[in-house]
Amino acid sequence: MEAVMVEVRAAEGGMDAKDLVNIQLSIYTRLCTKRGLTAEIVEERPGIVIIRVSGLGVMKLFQDEAGGHRFQRTPPTEKRGRVHTSTITVAVLLEPSETQIYVDPRDLEITTCRGTGPGGQARNTTDSAVQVKHRPSGLIVRCDSERSQHQNKASALALLRARLWQAKQEAENGARAAERKSQVGAGMRADKRHTVRYQDEQVHDHVTGRRWRLRDYLRGDWQ
């Protein structure tokens, strides 16, 4: 069964961009529910969320999401009714199987600490969060979305394999070097894949030229 890691990060726009990360997470969650896919949060911090999506056809479903997403709206905190432009970035990483990319346990430095955020006392008072460092590459991943240390370790290792696989693919094909960087761009307002215009109630994909009604997009009905 296919699985991808979808990473959403706030770019330009300060607190509004961080709020848009949560909105985009809701959109993806609704889309997965409608398509019968499983979506699990791997990492969630202010301004960043990583979800693991598994099921049939997930790469095809999410491959066009990679890039900068520009939102034009009046934020809830705007008192003068002005329209702001804020951006988030999305990266989509295919999760390889353990046979496709092997990670030697001896190359890993695994540490635990207390989880943070929602989840109750069991999460915030036990060493459930897991951080994994891959010594050869220097990559570090962290997961504290689950209450179980075992579950967080499994999610962190899956995310590590996805990032190592992406780096391997980029290294093997010079034309795709720094693919993840090219996916997400610089996060600037002019660097966009989608533009979401609340005032026009329209969503525009700048690569394919497709357009959706805003209410359909927010409900996850845009695929």
Protein Blocks (a to p, Z undefined) as FASTA:
>chain_A
ZZdddddddfehijmmmmmmmmmmmmmmmmmmmnopacddfbdcehiacdddedehklmm
mmmmgccdddddddfklmnlpacdddddddddddddfklpccdfklpccdddddedeeij
mlmmccfbccdddfknopacddfkbfblklmmmmmmmmmmmmmmmmmmmmmmmklgoklm
mmnonopaklcfbdcdfklopacdfknopacdfklmmnopaZZ
